[in-house]
């Protein structure tokens, strides 16, 4: 599966952004889709995941501020990010995972939040 992330940018504290990740090349609904992020000097960390059926999981640091969703008809997963903080600054990566088919990564999109 190929993944193309978009929607990053430079915003102010408290602003919102919506990231999108378009998938192609396989049966999208089979995959658990996730967003991860990596800040400078830190390890990549989980932000949120969503199953094909819509069950979600969030990192504690983004609960109540970020919402992951997917449109299986459009082969797209979204990350709505509200009330952004400087610590949300990172490169955000889209991931597609299936226990047999493997794990695939998009190219990353930069999110910068300044105060």
ZAMIMAR-756835 format. One record per residue: residue number from 1; residue in three letters; x, y, z of N, C-alpha, C, O, CB in turn. Coordinates in nm, 4 decimals, m for minus. Glycine has a CB too. Layout:
N
gukol_torse_n.east_n.north_n.up_ca.east_ca.north_ca.up_c.east_c.north_c.up_o.east_o.north_o.up_cb.east_cb.north_cb.up
NUM_ALA_X_Y_Z_X_Y_Z_X_Y_Z_X_Y_Z_X_Y_Z
...
END
This chain:
115
gukol_torse_n.east_n.north_n.up_ca.east_ca.north_ca.up_c.east_c.north_c.up_o.east_o.north_o.up_cb.east_cb.north_cb.up
1_UNK_0.0841_m0.1185_0.0000_0.0000_0.0000_0.0000_0.0880_0.1239_0.0000_0.1913_0.1277_0.0669_m0.0954_0.0003_0.1215
2_UNK_0.0470_0.2248_m0.0749_0.1187_0.3522_m0.0789_0.0378_0.4570_m0.0031_m0.0847_0.4630_m0.0134_0.1443_0.3976_m0.2260
3_UNK_0.1090_0.5389_0.0727_0.0439_0.6382_0.1572_0.0973_0.7766_0.1251_0.2182_0.7951_0.1112_0.0647_0.6056_0.3059
4_UNK_0.0082_0.8734_0.1134_0.0451_1.0117_0.0838_m0.0201_1.1030_0.1862_m0.1414_1.1237_0.1847_0.0030_1.0517_m0.0606
5_UNK_0.0621_1.1571_0.2752_0.0121_1.2459_0.3800_0.0181_1.3908_0.3353_0.1052_1.4303_0.2579_0.0919_1.2272_0.5090
6_UNK_m0.0758_1.4688_0.3855_m0.0794_1.6116_0.3539_m0.1500_1.6865_0.4651_m0.2118_1.6260_0.5527_m0.1495_1.6368_0.2186
7_UNK_m0.1406_1.8185_0.4611_m0.2161_1.9013_0.5535_m0.1360_1.9676_0.6635_m0.1901_2.0467_0.7408_m0.3197_1.8210_0.6144
8_UNK_m0.0078_1.9364_0.6714_0.0738_2.0005_0.7740_0.0950_2.1482_0.7463_0.0586_2.1993_0.6404_0.2072_1.9312_0.7850
9_UNK_0.1544_2.2153_0.8432_0.1818_2.3559_0.8252_0.2308_2.4191_0.9530_0.2546_2.3511_1.0528_0.0595_2.4272_0.7759
10_UNK_0.2458_2.5512_0.9490_0.2890_2.6294_1.0642_0.1703_2.7078_1.1181_0.1082_2.7857_1.0458_0.4058_2.7246_1.0266
11_UNK_0.1394_2.6868_1.2446_0.0242_2.7505_1.3062_0.0625_2.8086_1.4416_0.1742_2.7899_1.4899_m0.0915_2.6506_1.3212
12_UNK_m0.0332_2.8798_1.5020_m0.0143_2.9375_1.6349_m0.0762_2.8460_1.7407_m0.1596_2.7606_1.7108_m0.0766_3.0794_1.6424
13_UNK_m0.0337_2.8662_1.8627_m0.0923_2.7926_1.9749_m0.2439_2.8124_1.9759_m0.2937_2.9240_1.9612_m0.0302_2.8389_2.1100
14_UNK_m0.3156_2.7021_1.9934_m0.4608_2.7074_1.9979_m0.5298_2.6891_1.8641_m0.6515_2.6718_1.8580_m0.5023_2.8352_2.0552
15_UNK_m0.4520_2.6931_1.7571_m0.5086_2.6743_1.6232_m0.5415_2.5271_1.5973_m0.5128_2.4390_1.6782_m0.4109_2.7262_1.5163
16_UNK_m0.6023_2.5049_1.4819_m0.6377_2.3695_1.4400_m0.5765_2.3388_1.3037_m0.5513_2.4280_1.2226_m0.7910_2.3522_1.4352
17_UNK_m0.5537_2.2101_1.2816_m0.5100_2.1605_1.1518_m0.5778_2.0267_1.1281_m0.6110_1.9555_1.2228_m0.3543_2.1475_1.1445
18_UNK_m0.5981_1.9932_1.0031_m0.6460_1.8600_0.9687_m0.5470_1.7952_0.8725_m0.5209_1.8465_0.7637_m0.7885_1.8661_0.9063
19_UNK_m0.4933_1.6830_0.9145_m0.4053_1.6044_0.8297_m0.4870_1.5004_0.7547_m0.5859_1.4479_0.8059_m0.2940_1.5372_0.9130
20_UNK_m0.4443_1.4721_0.6341_m0.5072_1.3683_0.5529_m0.4003_1.2706_0.5059_m0.2844_1.3074_0.4869_m0.5829_1.4301_0.4317
21_UNK_m0.4407_1.1479_0.4880_m0.3501_1.0463_0.4345_m0.4297_0.9616_0.3367_m0.5218_0.8897_0.3754_m0.2870_0.9579_0.5488
22_UNK_m0.3935_0.9709_0.2110_m0.4602_0.8943_0.1073_m0.3831_0.7664_0.0797_m0.2610_0.7687_0.0644_m0.4748_0.9773_m0.0208
23_UNK_m0.4542_0.6554_0.0736_m0.3924_0.5249_0.0521_m0.4304_0.4692_m0.0838_m0.5387_0.4956_m0.1359_m0.4330_0.4272_0.1624
24_UNK_m0.3406_0.3929_m0.1388_m0.3689_0.3270_m0.2657_m0.2934_0.1950_m0.2709_m0.1943_0.1760_m0.2004_m0.3302_0.4176_m0.3856
25_UNK_m0.3406_0.1055_m0.3539_m0.2668_m0.0169_m0.3805_m0.3121_m0.1401_m0.3068_m0.2603_m0.2487_m0.3327_m0.1287_0.0048_m0.3501
26_UNK_m0.4070_m0.1278_m0.2160_m0.4538_m0.2458_m0.1448_m0.5940_m0.2193_m0.0918_m0.6513_m0.1132_m0.1166_m0.3571_m0.2834_m0.0294
27_UNK_m0.6480_m0.3138_m0.0202_m0.7831_m0.2990_0.0331_m0.7749_m0.2199_0.1622_m0.7376_m0.2726_0.2670_m0.8510_m0.4375_0.0567
28_UNK_m0.8101_m0.0934_0.1531_m0.7891_0.0014_0.2618_m0.8558_m0.0436_0.3915_m0.7968_m0.0309_0.4988_m0.8413_0.1378_0.2221
29_UNK_m0.9747_m0.0947_0.3831_m1.0511_m0.1257_0.5039_m0.9898_m0.2387_0.5854_m1.0267_m0.2574_0.7013_m1.1925_m0.1617_0.4671
30_UNK_m0.8978_m0.3139_0.5280_m0.8334_m0.4223_0.6014_m0.7322_m0.3729_0.7044_m0.6994_m0.4435_0.7997_m0.7653_m0.5151_0.5049
31_UNK_m0.6836_m0.2516_0.6839_m0.5717_m0.2018_0.7617_m0.6152_m0.1215_0.8833_m0.7128_m0.0466_0.8794_m0.4836_m0.1180_0.6751
32_UNK_m0.5404_m0.1392_0.9907_m0.5451_m0.0439_1.1011_m0.4626_0.0766_1.0572_m0.3445_0.0634_1.0249_m0.4906_m0.1068_1.2366
33_UNK_m0.5243_0.1923_1.0562_m0.4557_0.3136_1.0148_m0.4150_0.3924_1.1379_m0.4878_0.3988_1.2369_m0.5448_0.3989_0.9220
34_UNK_m0.2973_0.4521_1.1296_m0.2484_0.5265_1.2448_m0.1732_0.6510_1.2048_m0.1223_0.6637_1.0934_m0.1605_0.4395_1.3290
35_UNK_m0.1679_0.7424_1.2994_m0.0826_0.8594_1.2885_0.0225_0.8514_1.3992_m0.0081_0.8243_1.5154_m0.1660_0.9919_1.2980
36_UNK_0.1437_0.8753_1.3602_0.2561_0.8798_1.4526_0.3270_1.0143_1.4324_0.3064_1.0821_1.3318_0.3545_0.7584_1.4297
37_UNK_0.4094_1.0510_1.5284_0.4844_1.1750_1.5122_0.6242_1.1599_1.5700_0.6490_1.0797_1.6600_0.4112_1.2920_1.5795
38_UNK_0.7139_1.2396_1.5150_0.8514_1.2385_1.5628_0.9007_1.3820_1.5719_0.9104_1.4536_1.4722_0.9428_1.1538_1.4698
39_UNK_0.9314_1.4211_1.6944_0.9875_1.5535_1.7191_1.1396_1.5457_1.7104_1.1964_1.4376_1.7259_0.9428_1.6083_1.8577
40_UNK_1.2064_1.6581_1.6859_1.3528_1.6568_1.6754_1.4171_1.5987_1.8001_1.3865_1.6404_1.9119_1.4057_1.7979_1.6510
41_UNK_1.5058_1.5026_1.7809_1.5766_1.4431_1.8920_1.4983_1.3418_1.9718_1.5469_1.2920_2.0734_1.6213_1.5477_1.9809
42_UNK_1.3771_1.3099_1.9276_1.2939_1.2150_2.0018_1.2576_1.0969_1.9130_1.2708_1.1020_1.7907_1.1660_1.2837_2.0547
43_UNK_1.2121_0.9916_1.9770_1.1676_0.8744_1.9036_1.0278_0.8977_1.8466_0.9499_0.9787_1.8970_1.1690_0.7503_1.9943
44_UNK_0.9998_0.8249_1.7416_0.8659_0.8303_1.6851_0.7661_0.7737_1.7872_0.7930_0.6723_1.8514_0.8592_0.7515_1.5505
45_UNK_0.6522_0.8396_1.8011_0.5529_0.7963_1.8987_0.4142_0.7890_1.8354_0.3823_0.8584_1.7388_0.5513_0.8911_2.0193
46_UNK_0.3341_0.7015_1.8948_0.1967_0.6861_1.8500_0.1150_0.8087_1.8864_0.1255_0.8606_1.9975_0.1341_0.5604_1.9102
47_UNK_0.0336_0.8545_1.7926_m0.0623_0.9616_1.8202_m0.2031_0.9020_1.8313_m0.2724_0.9230_1.9308_m0.0572_1.0711_1.7086
48_UNK_m0.2442_0.8282_1.7292_m0.3788_0.7707_1.7282_m0.3864_0.6607_1.6235_m0.3143_0.6622_1.5238_m0.4856_0.8796_1.7006
49_UNK_m0.4751_0.5656_1.6485_m0.5018_0.4603_1.5520_m0.6517_0.4419_1.5366_m0.7301_0.4792_1.6238_m0.4350_0.3285_1.5947
50_UNK_m0.6897_0.3836_1.4240_m0.8304_0.3536_1.3985_m0.8383_0.2251_1.3178_m0.7670_0.2083_1.2189_m0.9010_0.4710_1.3237
51_UNK_m0.9256_0.1345_1.3607_m0.9428_0.0088_1.2900_m1.0352_0.0282_1.1706_m1.0954_0.1340_1.1527_m0.9980_m0.0992_1.3839
52_UNK_m1.0448_m0.0763_1.0897_m1.1346_m0.0700_0.9750_m1.2793_m0.0481_1.0155_m1.3578_0.0105_0.9409_m1.1235_m0.1962_0.8940
53_UNK_m1.3138_m0.0957_1.1340_m1.4492_m0.0793_1.1848_m1.4724_0.0498_1.2603_m1.5848_0.0788_1.3012_m1.4826_m0.1925_1.2725
54_UNK_m1.3660_0.1283_1.2792_m1.3827_0.2585_1.3417_m1.3451_0.2682_1.4882_m1.3646_0.3734_1.5489_m1.5202_0.2993_1.3276
55_UNK_m1.2919_0.1624_1.5471_m1.2462_0.1718_1.6859_m1.1181_0.2536_1.6923_m1.0279_0.2363_1.6103_m1.2238_0.0310_1.7465
56_UNK_m1.1111_0.3424_1.7902_m0.9987_0.4355_1.7975_m0.9183_0.4202_1.9259_m0.9659_0.3689_2.0272_m1.0486_0.5774_1.7859
57_UNK_m0.7957_0.4664_1.9169_m0.7051_0.4659_2.0310_m0.6197_0.5911_2.0211_m0.5755_0.6283_1.9124_m0.6167_0.3359_2.0348
58_UNK_m0.5959_0.6573_2.1363_m0.5220_0.7832_2.1365_m0.4117_0.7821_2.2417_m0.4240_0.7188_2.3465_m0.6168_0.9004_2.1610
59_UNK_m0.3050_0.8529_2.2117_m0.2054_0.8814_2.3134_m0.2684_0.9750_2.4165_m0.3509_1.0597_2.3824_m0.0764_0.9441_2.2507
60_UNK_m0.2288_0.9590_2.5419_m0.2855_1.0420_2.6477_m0.2638_1.1903_2.6198_m0.3473_1.2735_2.6553_m0.2245_1.0049_2.7823
61_UNK_m0.1528_1.2229_2.5568_m0.1174_1.3629_2.5353_m0.2094_1.4341_2.4360_m0.2108_1.5571_2.4303_0.0245_1.3718_2.4870
62_UNK_m0.2854_1.3584_2.3585_m0.3725_1.4214_2.2585_m0.5203_1.3946_2.2821_m0.6049_1.4475_2.2101_m0.3352_1.3736_2.1211
63_UNK_m0.5519_1.3141_2.3806_m0.6928_1.2836_2.4079_m0.7703_1.4113_2.4344_m0.7262_1.4991_2.5086_m0.7058_1.1877_2.5279
64_UNK_m0.8872_1.4196_2.3718_m0.9714_1.5369_2.3892_m0.9380_1.6515_2.2963_m1.0149_1.7471_2.2861_m0.9622_1.5837_2.5284
65_UNK_m0.8239_1.6438_2.2279_m0.7843_1.7505_2.1342_m0.7779_1.7009_1.9900_m0.8109_1.7745_1.8971_m0.6486_1.8081_2.1744
66_UNK_m0.7360_1.5778_1.9720_m0.7202_1.5208_1.8372_m0.8285_1.4170_1.8123_m0.8719_1.3470_1.9039_m0.5794_1.4571_1.8196
67_UNK_m0.8713_1.4082_1.6875_m0.9692_1.3081_1.6470_m0.9228_1.2409_1.5184_m0.8973_1.3071_1.4177_m1.1090_1.3719_1.6282
68_UNK_m0.9123_1.1095_1.5233_m0.8787_1.0333_1.4038_m1.0072_0.9790_1.3433_m1.0981_0.9371_1.4149_m0.7793_0.9180_1.4363
69_UNK_m1.0136_0.9802_1.2123_m1.1300_0.9258_1.1433_m1.0848_0.8698_1.0090_m0.9741_0.8972_0.9628_m1.2407_1.0345_1.1244
70_UNK_m1.1707_0.7926_0.9485_m1.1360_0.7357_0.8179_m1.2596_0.7317_0.7300_m1.3729_0.7229_0.7776_m1.0756_0.5937_0.8330
71_UNK_m1.2341_0.7383_0.6009_m1.3384_0.7237_0.5017_m1.2950_0.6084_0.4127_m1.2116_0.6259_0.3239_m1.3619_0.8569_0.4196
72_UNK_m1.3510_0.4917_0.4362_m1.3084_0.3734_0.3618_m1.3445_0.3830_0.2134_m1.2785_0.3221_0.1292_m1.3713_0.2486_0.4224
73_UNK_m1.4467_0.4576_0.1822_m1.4850_0.4751_0.0412_m1.3832_0.5607_m0.0343_m1.3640_0.5450_m0.1549_m1.6246_0.5392_0.0315
74_UNK_m1.3186_0.6513_0.0388_m1.2192_0.7396_m0.0221_m1.0764_0.6950_0.0054_m0.9811_0.7603_m0.0372_m1.2383_0.8806_0.0278
75_UNK_m1.0614_0.5825_0.0773_m0.9275_0.5322_0.1110_m0.8426_0.6390_0.1804_m0.7245_0.6561_0.1500_m0.8559_0.4835_m0.0157
76_UNK_m0.9044_0.7091_0.2728_m0.8365_0.8208_0.3373_m0.8573_0.8169_0.4882_m0.9659_0.7852_0.5368_m0.8866_0.9540_0.2803
77_UNK_m0.7521_0.8493_0.5606_m0.7600_0.8654_0.7049_m0.7254_1.0099_0.7380_m0.6413_1.0716_0.6725_m0.6649_0.7658_0.7789
78_UNK_m0.7913_1.0628_0.8404_m0.7748_1.2018_0.8784_m0.7296_1.2115_1.0248_m0.7533_1.1218_1.1058_m0.9063_1.2796_0.8565
79_UNK_m0.6649_1.3213_1.0544_m0.6348_1.3550_1.1928_m0.6719_1.5020_1.2129_m0.6030_1.5923_1.1654_m0.4830_1.3281_1.2274
80_UNK_m0.7811_1.5232_1.2838_m0.8224_1.6590_1.3186_m0.7518_1.6979_1.4470_m0.7684_1.6321_1.5497_m0.9777_1.6699_1.3343
81_UNK_m0.6743_1.8028_1.4419_m0.5957_1.8457_1.5578_m0.6439_1.9834_1.6016_m0.6318_2.0809_1.5274_m0.4430_1.8482_1.5248
82_UNK_m0.6979_1.9904_1.7210_m0.7467_2.1158_1.7776_m0.6627_2.1552_1.8978_m0.5895_2.0733_1.9535_m0.8947_2.1038_1.8172
83_UNK_m0.6738_2.2798_1.9368_m0.6029_2.3309_2.0545_m0.4559_2.2925_2.0515_m0.4020_2.2396_2.1487_m0.6676_2.2787_2.1826
84_UNK_m0.3932_2.3194_1.9404_m0.2543_2.2772_1.9225_m0.1609_2.3482_2.0202_m0.1799_2.4648_2.0547_m0.2093_2.3038_1.7790
85_UNK_m0.0601_2.2739_2.0629_0.0391_2.3233_2.1579_0.1785_2.3153_2.0952_0.1990_2.2410_1.9993_0.0338_2.2423_2.2906
86_UNK_0.2737_2.3911_2.1486_0.4104_2.3825_2.0940_0.4662_2.2405_2.0977_0.5422_2.2010_2.0092_0.5033_2.4750_2.1714
87_UNK_0.4287_2.1644_2.1995_0.4790_2.0271_2.2090_0.4187_1.9335_2.1052_0.4604_1.8181_2.0953_0.4520_1.9726_2.3464
88_UNK_0.3224_1.9801_2.0287_0.2707_1.9003_1.9174_0.3574_1.9154_1.7922_0.3351_1.8463_1.6928_0.1264_1.9408_1.8861
89_UNK_0.4547_2.0039_1.7965_0.5444_2.0235_1.6831_0.6217_1.8958_1.6546_0.6899_1.8423_1.7420_0.6411_2.1397_1.7097
90_UNK_0.6105_1.8479_1.5323_0.6747_1.7228_1.4932_0.6481_1.6970_1.3454_0.5685_1.7660_1.2816_0.6237_1.6043_1.5801
91_UNK_0.7156_1.5975_1.2938_0.6782_1.5422_1.1633_0.5761_1.4325_1.1897_0.6009_1.3421_1.2695_0.8041_1.4866_1.0839
92_UNK_0.4634_1.4399_1.1242_0.3554_1.3440_1.1437_0.3549_1.2440_1.0277_0.3587_1.2804_0.9102_0.2182_1.4167_1.1548
93_UNK_0.3502_1.1177_1.0663_0.3551_1.0088_0.9697_0.2271_0.9270_0.9746_0.1717_0.9002_1.0812_0.4761_0.9192_0.9956
94_UNK_0.1831_0.8893_0.8587_0.0689_0.8004_0.8441_0.1193_0.6558_0.8341_0.2215_0.6291_0.7709_m0.0161_0.8391_0.7190
95_UNK_0.0476_0.5648_0.8962_0.0862_0.4232_0.8929_m0.0346_0.3363_0.8620_m0.1458_0.3639_0.9070_0.1496_0.3804_1.0269
96_UNK_m0.0114_0.2318_0.7853_m0.1130_0.1300_0.7594_m0.0571_m0.0032_0.8043_0.0523_m0.0415_0.7629_m0.1541_0.1260_0.6084
97_UNK_m0.1298_m0.0740_0.8878_m0.0783_m0.1978_0.9453_m0.1799_m0.3097_0.9349_m0.2993_m0.2902_0.9579_m0.0391_m0.1767_1.0904
98_UNK_m0.1299_m0.4281_0.8996_m0.2114_m0.5500_0.8946_m0.1225_m0.6641_0.9407_m0.0053_m0.6707_0.9038_m0.2698_m0.5768_0.7495
99_UNK_m0.1777_m0.7539_1.0211_m0.0954_m0.8569_1.0838_m0.0308_m0.9502_0.9829_0.0727_m1.0098_1.0127_m0.1781_m0.9369_1.1798
100_UNK_m0.0884_m0.9645_0.8652_m0.0277_m1.0508_0.7633_0.0345_m0.9722_0.6488_0.1362_m1.0130_0.5927_m0.1311_m1.1459_0.7081
101_UNK_m0.0267_m0.8594_0.6144_0.0158_m0.7859_0.4957_0.1336_m0.6928_0.5233_0.2032_m0.6503_0.4310_m0.1000_m0.7062_0.4409
102_UNK_0.1554_m0.6614_0.6517_0.2710_m0.5795_0.6849_0.2358_m0.4408_0.7332_0.1192_m0.4087_0.7561_0.3595_m0.5686_0.5673
103_UNK_0.3394_m0.3584_0.7485_0.3261_m0.2220_0.7985_0.3891_m0.1276_0.6973_0.4997_m0.1515_0.6486_0.3925_m0.2062_0.9390
104_UNK_0.3177_m0.0203_0.6664_0.3620_0.0718_0.5618_0.3548_0.2149_0.6138_0.2669_0.2498_0.6926_0.2758_0.0557_0.4334
105_UNK_0.4500_0.2976_0.5676_0.4594_0.4355_0.6150_0.4478_0.5338_0.4996_0.4929_0.5081_0.3880_0.5910_0.4575_0.6895
106_UNK_0.3863_0.6465_0.5297_0.3856_0.7590_0.4373_0.5109_0.8423_0.4554_0.5986_0.8072_0.5343_0.2609_0.8452_0.4576
107_UNK_0.5195_0.9519_0.3829_0.6435_1.0296_0.3786_0.6548_1.1322_0.4905_0.7623_1.1891_0.5093_0.6544_1.0995_0.2466
108_UNK_0.5503_1.1575_0.5639_0.5567_1.2544_0.6723_0.5169_1.3936_0.6288_0.5415_1.4349_0.5155_0.6944_1.2577_0.7298
109_UNK_0.4545_1.4656_0.7215_0.4178_1.6045_0.6972_0.4493_1.6848_0.8227_0.4172_1.6421_0.9335_0.2669_1.6176_0.6583
110_UNK_0.5112_1.7995_0.8060_0.5596_1.8784_0.9188_0.4478_1.9623_0.9788_0.3734_2.0300_0.9077_0.6750_1.9683_0.8753
111_UNK_0.4376_1.9564_1.1107_0.3473_2.0437_1.1856_0.4323_2.1247_1.2827_0.5064_2.0689_1.3636_0.2360_1.9613_1.2615
112_UNK_0.4209_2.2554_1.2738_0.4956_2.3451_1.3630_0.3971_2.4368_1.4324_0.3192_2.5076_1.3685_0.6026_2.4278_1.2846
113_UNK_0.4023_2.4342_1.5671_0.3130_2.5166_1.6476_0.3983_2.6152_1.7257_0.4854_2.5754_1.8031_0.2248_2.4293_1.7435
114_UNK_0.3737_2.7414_1.7056_0.4532_2.8437_1.7724_0.3660_2.9266_1.8651_0.2462_2.9448_1.8434_0.5225_2.9339_1.6697
115_UNK_0.4311_2.9758_1.9689_0.3568_3.0546_2.0694_0.3703_3.2039_2.0413_0.3150_3.2857_2.1148_0.4076_3.0230_2.2124
END
